[in-house]
Amino acid sequence: MSQNLKKSGLRLDKFIAKATGSTRSKAKKLILSGQVSVDQKICKSVGLIVSSQNQIELSGDVLAFTGNRYILINKPKGCICSSKDEQYPSVFNLLGLNNLDKLHFAGRLDVDTSGLVLISDDGQWTHRITSPTHKQAKTYIVTTSEPLTRKAIQQLEKGVLLKDSAKPTLPAIVSTIDDYTYSIAITEGRYHQVKRMFAAVGNHVVELHRRSIGSLILDETMEDGQWRHLTEKEIESF
């Protein structure tokens, strides 16, 4: 175990509880069961003082030492990006965490759209992701009802005028996967934007899946509804 610990840090059980949104008692159970490591060594000392100089992992996931929570989830279809259940259940039901009232979404997805969703209680961090001024690219995999024509792809890449919009969308990057499947990267976050863009070129979106935000790419081995904490490197990439 590394001895390079700051006395001004936090008890390990308190840190685990704060970083994961769980209770202190649950945090202690995680530590005592050997699921927590400090500086790449299993640690079962709940009272160990840890600081930002230590690498703390829970079941292999590196936890941030900021006190805030940063969560990535592979959102399944059939649930909504809302803090509470409405017509459909909230994504928060999949997390199993406490203190959910402070968490919010860094870019929502529709009920019938799946894929990468980021959740945090760090308002400045989520603002950097969602603010148009930062132009964070978001990539979607789109299944269409009809193949896109070359002209339609060119229109999407140039920018299209959406219904009830005063100005066209910013240029997109479109790649063909097969006749009915496409990858599209956009830097805006207008309401139902991707669906409306494809409608603007005379097509219809059958399925929509968000694959990436910025440099953060969803691990496709993650099952629907599976989630994890972001690493320090991933947090700092925004």
Secondary structure, 3 states (H helix, E strand, C coil): CCCCCCCCCEEHHHHHHHHHCCCHHHHHHHHHCCCEEECCEECCCCCCEECCCCCEEECCEECCCCCCCEEEEEECCCCECCCCCCCCCEHHHHCCCCCHHHCEECCCCCCCEEEEEEEECCHHHHHHHHCHHHCCCEEEEEEECCCCCHHHHHHHHHCCCCCCCCCCCCCCEEEEEECCEEEEEECCCCCCHHHHHHHHCCCCEEEEEEEEECCEECCCCCCCCCEEECCHHHHHCC
